[in-house]
Amino acid sequence: YDPTSLPRYRGSSQRLKPARTVRFPNDIVIQDIIRQGDVEQVGRFIRARKVTLSTLYPSGLAALHEAVLAGNLDCIKLLVRYGADIHQKDENGWTPLHMACSNGYTHIARSAATMSLA
C-alpha cells in the first residue's frame, strides 16, 4: 500500500454526488406518523393539505382507522376535528367504532360513540 499512489482531491473541482434519497407518497408517510403517535406531525400534515382524510390506503384503512388501531385517542380527536368521518367504513365495512370495540379500546369506543352523536 502506497498512499502517494492515491489520487489527490485537494483543490479538486470535482464535487461529490448527493446521496440517493427515498421518497414515499404522503399517504404512506401519514400512516406511519399516525402509528408512531406523533399528533403534532399529523396536524402539520393535515394543515399543509398533504393528505385527504377520507382516502382508503392500500391497507384498506383510512387515517381514522389507523389511529384507532394505534390506540391514540388524541390523534383520533384531531382527525375528527379536521373532518375525518367517524362513520367511514374500511374495505371490510368496519367503522372506527367497530375497530375500537373489537380491539378492546373501551375509552376510544366511548369517545367515538359520543363523537358519532355530535
GURODREN-886113 format. One record per residue (C-alpha): residue in one letter; x, y, z. Coordinates in steps of 0.2 Angstrom, whole numbers, padded with zeros to 4 digits, always signed. Example, Ala and Ser with C-alpha at 12.3 -4.5 7.8 and 13.67 -1.06 7.14 Angstrom:
BEGIN
A+0062-0022+0039;S+0068-0005+0036;
This chain:
BEGIN
Y+0000+0000+0000;D+0007+0016-0005;P-0003+0032+0000;T+0007+0043-0013;S-0001+0032-0027;L-0019+0038-0022;P-0026+0052-0032;R-0026+0069-0023;Y-0043+0078-0021;R-0037+0094-0013;G-0042+0108-0023;S-0051+0097-0035;S-0065+0104-0044;Q-0075+0088-0043;R-0090+0088-0032;L-0097+0073-0023;K-0113+0067-0029;P-0128+0069-0017;A-0133+0053-0008;R-0148+0045-0015;T-0164+0048-0006;V-0180+0038-0005;R-0197+0047-0005;F-0213+0039+0000;P-0230+0045-0005;N-0239+0056+0008;D-0252+0043+0011;I-0239+0031+0017;V-0230+0044+0027;I-0246+0049+0036;Q-0250+0031+0041;D-0233+0029+0048;I-0234+0045+0058;I-0251+0040+0065;R-0244+0023+0070;Q-0230+0032+0079;G-0242+0043+0088;D-0235+0060+0083;V-0250+0070+0085;E-0241+0087+0081;Q-0234+0080+0065;V-0251+0073+0060;G-0258+0091+0062;R-0245+0098+0052;F-0248+0086+0038;I-0266+0090+0038;R-0264+0109+0039;A-0252+0108+0024;R-0266+0098+0014;K-0254+0084+0010;V-0267+0071+0013;T-0286+0068+0011;L-0293+0061+0027;S-0306+0051+0018;T-0293+0041+0007;L-0293+0022+0010;Y-0275+0017+0009;P-0268+0001+0001;S-0270-0007+0018;G-0289-0005+0016;L-0290+0008+0031;A-0292+0027+0032;A-0282+0038+0043;L-0295+0037+0057;H-0295+0018+0057;E-0276+0018+0058;A-0277+0030+0073;V-0290+0018+0082;L-0278+0003+0079;A-0264+0013+0086;G-0275+0016+0102;N-0271+0035+0100;L-0287+0045+0106;D-0278+0062+0104;C-0275+0058+0086;I-0292+0052+0084;K-0299+0068+0091;L-0288+0078+0080;L-0293+0069+0064;V-0311+0071+0068;R-0308+0090+0071;Y-0301+0091+0054;G-0315+0082+0046;A-0312+0064+0046;D-0329+0054+0045;I-0332+0044+0061;H-0344+0034+0051;Q-0332+0030+0037;K-0331+0011+0033;D-0315+0002+0029;E-0314-0010+0014;N-0322-0023+0025;G-0336-0012+0031;W-0329-0009+0048;T-0331+0009+0056;P-0318+0016+0068;L-0331+0012+0082;H-0331-0007+0077;M-0312-0007+0077;A-0311+0001+0094;C-0324-0012+0102;S-0315-0027+0093;N-0298-0022+0099;G-0303-0018+0117;Y-0301+0000+0117;T-0316+0005+0128;H-0310+0023+0131;I-0309+0025+0112;A-0326+0017+0109;R-0334+0028+0122;S-0327+0043+0114;A-0331+0038+0096;A-0349+0034+0101;T-0351+0052+0108;M-0342+0059+0093;S-0355+0050+0081;L-0369+0058+0091;A-0362+0075+0089;
